[in-house]
Amino acid sequence: MRPVLSLSKAMAFRLQLLPQAVRVLSTCEAAVRERVLYELGAIFSGPLLGTRRQGSATPSVGACLLPSGFHVNYAVDWQHGLLHLLELHRPEQDMAAPAP
């Protein structure tokens, strides 16, 4: 069963996690996974998807930074009601740099 994010009273999207995102979430503690999924629901139910054209046949692709510091790459398939979580990066992955 795939998680469903309610995006408005008239619309719900299915969240599809691609393997890379599943691997990242599976290495997180349960509390972190819950927080990330909560933040995804909050962001995608309002600011990001609320401004998009819901009748569009062309998928919308984008990226966002969650309040927890996770970086998300996503695609929205309006026609099929799918929110694809393409990539998910932990905060330390984005900030990791080799020491001089």
N, C-alpha and C positions, 0 to 999 in steps of 0.2 A: 504494500500500500504506500502510495506517495503522499507526502504532506500536502495539504491544501492551504493556501493563504487566501483569506477573504480580503479582497481589495476594495470592495464597495458593497452596498446592499444588493446591487444588481449583477455583480460580477465576482467570480472566484477563479483563481488561477491554480493550476497544479505546478508544484515546484519539482523540477527535475534536476537532480544533482549528477554532474558528470563524474567519472571515476576519480579525477584529481581532487575534486572538492570533497568527495566521500573519504578519500585517504586522509586529507588534512583534518576533517572533522573527527574521524575515527581515532586520531592520535590525541585528541583533546579530552580533558576531563569532562564529565557529564555536565557540570555547572557551566563550563565554557561553551559547550555545544548548545545548551539551552539558551544562553545569552546571545550567541551568534544567530540562532534561529529566530529568537524574539526580535533582535535588531533588524534582521532581514524582513520579517513581517511588518514591522513598523515603518521601515523605509519604503518598501515596495507597495505598501497599501496607501501611501500618501504622496510624498514629494515626487518620487520618480515616475510611478505609473499614472498618477492622477493627472499629469499634464500631457500624456501621450494620446495619440489618436487611437481610439479603441477599435475602429473599423478598419484599420490599416491591414493590408495583406502582406506588407513587407515587415519582417522582423526588425525590432529595434535592438541595437547592440550598444552597450555602454559599460562603464565602470563606476564604482563608488567606494568610499572608505567608510566602514562602519564605525560607530562610536567606540567600539572595543579595540579598534586599530586594524582589524582584518580588512584586506583589500579584496573586492569582489569584481569579477568580470561576468557579465550576464547578457542574455539575449531574451527578448520578449517576443513570443509568437502569438500575436493578437488573434489570428484566425483560429488557432487550435487551443487557446487558453492555457499556454504553457510559459512558465518562467524557467529558463535554463540557467542554472548556476554553472558557468563554464569553468571558472577558476576561482580558487579561494586561497589567499596567502596570509599566513600568520604575521602578526606585527613584526616579529624578529626577522622574518624572511625578507621583508621590505627594507629593513634597516641594516641587515647584515652586510658588512663590508670587510674586506681583508685588512688586517692591522698593518700599519706602515713598518 
